[in-house]
């Protein structure tokens, strides 16, 4: 079952990756971008395979970015789930805080980042806040919608047998919301990487985000393109992993029901 699930999720991604690589190559040729600036796929491959120092520079920075993205992803998703549960259980909480959340969502993260670094610092706490903000708001809306999609008949049945709102949440709302939770996770994986890159550009000075800026300043365009390619590949891989986990978990839930 796991093998079939992996093939079903990853299979469609393979031709998509091929199309993107071909479009990258064709676009550079069509617009006449100099190979000194616009690196083609073979040049990026040669850069990554020709020297251990090149791989160490790229993948060392990538490890930091993956860590930063994972922190932002986890903090944002956990906060979104907790707040969504509070919204569903306490309507007044939603009426009070949802307008504030939407107002904060409208402020560009680039504008907020200097203030965040002043308050939370430039270490992992600041990274968690910056990455968590990127993940939090879309996940909150999706998860809250999923929790409210519980069957009214199932809810009434549990309440008729003396169940509480917490029982309804645990027995009906949470299983019903699982597709929304995983949809939020799939959206949030690439978003968390973007949040990590923003944090590295504007706050920490470490990771792929910072390395791209330094490489551009040093006219090391091979490294720039290699950084972009590997972080994009990681984003696609993480998206596929979440898709596989989603299929397995939802299949288990449907078996139990």
C-alpha positions as CSV (number, residue, x, y, z in Angstrom):
1,X,0.0,0.0,0.0
2,X,2.8,2.4,0.9
3,X,4.5,1.7,-2.5
4,X,1.3,2.4,-4.4
5,X,0.7,5.6,-2.4
6,X,4.2,6.8,-3.1
7,X,3.9,6.1,-6.8
8,X,0.5,7.8,-7.0
9,X,1.8,11.0,-5.3
10,X,5.3,11.1,-6.8
11,X,4.5,9.9,-10.3
12,X,2.7,13.1,-11.4
13,X,5.6,15.2,-10.0
14,X,8.2,13.6,-12.3
15,X,6.8,15.0,-15.6
16,X,6.2,18.3,-13.9
17,X,9.8,18.5,-12.9
18,X,10.9,17.7,-16.4
19,X,8.7,20.4,-17.8
20,X,10.0,23.0,-15.4
21,X,13.6,22.1,-16.1
22,X,12.9,22.3,-19.9
23,X,11.1,25.6,-19.5
24,X,14.1,27.0,-17.4
25,X,16.5,26.0,-20.2
26,X,14.3,27.2,-23.1
27,X,13.5,30.5,-21.4
28,X,17.2,31.4,-20.8
29,X,18.0,30.5,-24.5
30,X,14.9,32.3,-25.8
31,X,15.7,35.6,-24.0
32,X,19.4,35.3,-24.8
33,X,20.6,35.4,-21.2
34,X,24.3,35.0,-21.0
35,X,25.6,31.7,-19.6
36,X,27.8,33.8,-17.2
37,X,24.6,35.0,-15.4
38,X,21.8,32.5,-16.4
39,X,23.1,29.1,-15.6
40,X,21.7,26.2,-17.6
41,X,20.9,22.8,-16.0
42,X,24.1,21.2,-17.1
43,X,26.2,24.0,-15.6
44,X,24.4,23.6,-12.2
45,X,24.9,19.9,-12.3
46,X,28.6,20.3,-13.1
47,X,28.9,22.8,-10.2
48,X,27.4,20.4,-7.7
49,X,29.3,17.3,-8.9
50,X,32.7,18.8,-9.8
51,X,33.8,19.8,-6.3
52,X,33.2,18.6,-2.7
53,X,33.7,22.2,-1.5
54,X,30.8,23.3,-3.7
55,X,28.6,20.6,-2.3
56,X,29.6,21.4,1.2
57,X,28.8,25.1,0.8
58,X,25.4,24.4,-0.8
59,X,24.2,21.5,1.3
60,X,25.7,22.9,4.6
61,X,23.6,26.1,4.1
62,X,20.6,23.9,3.0
63,X,20.7,22.0,6.3
64,X,20.3,25.3,8.2
65,X,17.4,26.3,6.0
66,X,15.7,23.0,6.4
67,X,16.0,23.4,10.2
68,X,14.7,26.9,10.1
69,X,11.8,25.8,7.8
70,X,10.9,22.9,10.1
71,X,10.8,25.2,13.2
72,X,8.6,27.7,11.4
73,X,6.3,24.9,10.0
74,X,5.9,23.2,13.4
75,X,5.3,26.4,15.3
76,X,2.8,27.8,12.8
77,X,0.8,24.5,12.4
78,X,0.7,23.9,16.2
79,X,-0.4,27.5,16.8
80,X,-3.0,27.3,14.0
81,X,-4.5,24.1,15.4
82,X,-4.7,25.4,19.0
83,X,-6.3,28.7,17.9
84,X,-8.7,26.9,15.5
85,X,-9.9,24.7,18.3
86,X,-10.4,27.7,20.6
87,X,-12.4,29.4,17.8
88,X,-14.7,26.4,17.4
89,X,-15.2,25.9,21.2
90,X,-15.6,29.6,22.1
91,X,-17.4,31.7,19.5
92,X,-16.5,34.9,21.3
93,X,-12.8,34.2,21.0
94,X,-13.2,34.0,17.2
95,X,-15.3,37.2,17.0
96,X,-12.6,39.0,19.1
97,X,-9.4,37.7,17.6
98,X,-10.2,36.8,13.9
99,X,-10.3,40.5,12.8
100,X,-7.0,41.1,14.6
101,X,-5.5,38.0,12.8
102,X,-6.7,39.2,9.4
103,X,-5.4,42.7,10.1
104,X,-2.0,41.3,10.9
105,X,-2.1,39.0,7.9
106,X,-2.5,42.1,5.7
107,X,0.8,43.6,6.8
108,X,3.7,42.4,4.6
109,X,6.1,40.1,6.5
110,X,9.1,42.0,5.1
111,X,7.8,45.1,6.9
112,X,7.3,43.1,10.2
113,X,10.6,41.3,10.2
114,X,12.7,44.1,11.6
115,X,10.3,44.6,14.5
116,X,10.2,40.8,15.0
117,X,14.0,40.6,15.2
118,X,14.0,43.5,17.7
119,X,11.5,41.7,20.0
120,X,12.5,38.1,19.6
121,X,16.1,38.3,18.5
122,X,17.9,36.8,15.5
123,X,18.2,33.2,16.9
124,X,15.8,30.3,16.6
125,X,13.0,32.1,18.5
126,X,12.9,34.9,15.9
127,X,13.1,32.3,13.1
128,X,10.2,30.4,14.7
129,X,8.1,33.6,14.8
130,X,8.8,34.6,11.2
131,X,8.3,31.2,9.8
132,X,5.3,30.6,12.0
133,X,3.6,33.7,10.8
134,X,3.9,32.6,7.2
135,X,2.3,29.2,8.0
136,X,-0.2,30.3,10.7
137,X,-2.8,32.4,8.9
138,X,-3.7,30.1,5.9
139,X,-3.6,27.1,8.2
140,X,-5.9,28.7,10.7
141,X,-8.6,29.4,8.2
142,X,-8.5,26.0,6.7
143,X,-8.4,24.1,10.0
144,X,-11.2,26.1,11.5
145,X,-13.3,25.5,8.4
146,X,-12.6,21.8,8.6
147,X,-13.5,21.6,12.3
148,X,-16.8,23.3,11.5
149,X,-17.6,20.8,8.7
150,X,-18.5,18.1,11.2
151,X,-21.8,16.3,10.5
152,X,-24.7,17.9,12.4
153,X,-26.4,14.5,12.8
154,X,-23.3,13.0,14.4
155,X,-22.9,16.0,16.6
156,X,-26.6,15.8,17.7
157,X,-26.2,12.1,18.4
158,X,-23.3,12.6,20.7
159,X,-25.0,15.4,22.5
160,X,-28.1,13.4,22.9
161,X,-26.1,10.6,24.7
162,X,-24.7,13.2,27.2
163,X,-21.5,14.1,25.3
164,X,-19.8,17.4,25.8
165,X,-18.5,19.8,23.3
166,X,-15.0,18.4,23.9
167,X,-16.4,14.9,23.1
168,X,-17.9,16.2,19.9
169,X,-14.6,17.8,19.0
170,X,-12.6,14.6,19.7
171,X,-15.0,12.1,18.2
172,X,-16.4,14.1,15.2
173,X,-14.8,17.4,14.5
174,X,-11.1,16.4,14.6
175,X,-11.5,13.3,12.3
176,X,-13.7,15.4,9.9
177,X,-11.0,18.1,9.9
178,X,-8.1,15.8,9.0
179,X,-8.3,16.5,5.2
180,X,-8.2,20.3,6.0
181,X,-5.3,19.8,8.3
182,X,-3.3,18.0,5.7
183,X,-4.3,20.5,3.0
184,X,-2.9,23.2,5.3
185,X,0.3,21.2,5.8
186,X,0.8,20.8,2.0
187,X,0.3,24.5,1.5
188,X,2.5,25.3,4.5
189,X,5.5,23.2,3.6
190,X,6.6,25.5,0.7
191,X,5.5,28.5,2.7
192,X,7.7,27.5,5.6
193,X,10.7,27.4,3.3
194,X,9.9,30.9,2.1
195,X,9.6,32.1,5.7
196,X,13.0,30.5,6.5
197,X,14.5,32.3,3.5
198,X,13.1,35.6,4.5
199,X,14.4,35.1,8.1
200,X,17.8,34.3,6.7
201,X,17.8,37.3,4.4
202,X,16.7,39.8,6.9
203,X,17.5,38.4,10.4
204,X,19.9,35.5,10.9
205,X,22.4,35.9,8.1
206,X,22.8,32.1,7.9
207,X,21.4,29.4,5.5
208,X,20.5,29.4,1.9
209,X,18.8,32.8,2.0
210,X,22.0,34.5,3.3
211,X,24.2,32.5,1.0
212,X,22.3,33.6,-2.1
213,X,22.8,37.2,-1.2
214,X,26.5,36.7,-0.5
215,X,26.9,34.8,-3.8
216,X,25.2,37.5,-5.8
217,X,27.4,40.1,-4.2
218,X,30.5,38.0,-5.1
219,X,29.3,37.3,-8.7
220,X,29.2,33.6,-7.9
221,X,26.2,32.9,-10.1
222,X,26.9,29.1,-10.3
223,X,26.3,29.0,-6.5
224,X,23.2,31.2,-6.8
225,X,21.6,28.8,-9.2
226,X,22.7,25.7,-7.3
227,X,21.2,27.1,-4.1
228,X,17.9,27.9,-5.9
229,X,17.7,24.5,-7.5
230,X,18.4,22.5,-4.3
231,X,16.0,24.5,-2.2
232,X,13.3,24.1,-4.8
233,X,14.0,20.3,-5.0
234,X,13.6,20.1,-1.2
235,X,10.4,22.0,-1.3
236,X,9.0,19.6,-3.9
237,X,10.2,16.6,-2.0
238,X,8.7,17.8,1.3
239,X,5.4,18.5,-0.5
240,X,5.4,14.9,-1.8
241,X,6.2,13.5,1.6
242,X,3.3,15.3,3.2
243,X,1.1,14.0,0.4
244,X,2.1,10.4,1.1
245,X,1.6,10.8,4.8
246,X,-1.8,12.4,4.1
247,X,-2.9,9.4,2.0
248,X,-1.8,6.9,4.6
249,X,-3.4,8.6,7.5
250,X,-6.7,9.3,5.7
251,X,-6.8,5.7,4.5
252,X,-6.4,4.6,8.1
253,X,-9.2,6.9,9.3
254,X,-11.5,5.6,6.6
255,X,-10.7,2.0,7.5
256,X,-11.7,2.7,11.1
257,X,-14.9,4.4,10.1
